[in-house]
Amino acid sequence: MNQAIQFPDREKWDTSMQAVCFPALVNGMQMICAIKGDALKQRFGVETPELFLATFRDYRWDLEEEAEQLIRQQKEDDQGIVWLS
């Protein structure tokens, strides 16, 4: 499967999902990728929700690379969201 995947800089904190959500454009179609605040805490030692977006931005390239692999493996959930663990 050869997919063109792009990640626009439009990440946001979603309170209802308790996750940083960020879009991916896959062959022109938008998908949502997300990483829970708890996962950011566990991975990067972030202590407060106020720092989740800043931490995401600090590690953007690594997290987008991980999301790209999950998209290529078609690992989206029933709602079409790709979750980084």
N, C-alpha and C positions, 0 to 999 in steps of 0.2 A: 504494500500500500504506500503510495507516494503522495504525501499530503504537504501542502504549504501551510505552516503554522506560524502565526504572528501573535505577539502579546503587546497590545496597546497599554500605555501607562495610565490605566484607569482603575486601579485597585481601590477598594473601600472596605471599611469594617462594617459587617452586617451583624447588628445586635441580635436579631432573631436566630441566626445560625451560629452566633458566637464564633465567627470566622472572618478572616480576610478573604474577600472574594475578588477575583481578577479575571478579566475576559481573555479568551483566546479566539483568534480568527482562524478557522480551519477551512481552507479553500473558500474563503469569503463568508462562511457561516459562523455565527458567534456561538461559543460554548462558554460556560462558566466553570472556572477552577476555584478551589477553595482550600484553605488550610485553617484548621481550628486554632483558637487561641491556646488551648491546652497543648497542642502539638508544637506551637512556637515556644511555649514555656519549656517544654521538655527538650526540644532540640537546641535552643539558643539561650536558655536561662532567663528569658524575659519574665519580669516579675509583675508588671502592671499592664492592664489592657491599654493604657494610654500609649504604650510603646510598641504595640503589635504592628501598626502600619509602618513605623520607622524601621523595625526589625525586618519586616517583609522587604522593604526597599533596600536595606543593607545586603540582603541575601537574594535579591531578585533573580539574578542570573542562574543561580543554583536551583532555586525553586521553579523557575520557568523551564529549565532543562528537565527537571523531574516531571513536571506537568506534561511536557511534550512527549516524554516516553509513555506516560499513562494514556495520553490521547492516542498515540500510535497503537497501543495495545487495546484500545477501545474499552477502557476501565471506568466509564461514566456510570453513575448510579441510575436508578429508575427515573429520576427527575432530570437526567442529562448533565449532572454536575460531576466534575472530576475532582475527587478528594485526595489531597496529599496527606499522608499519615505522619 
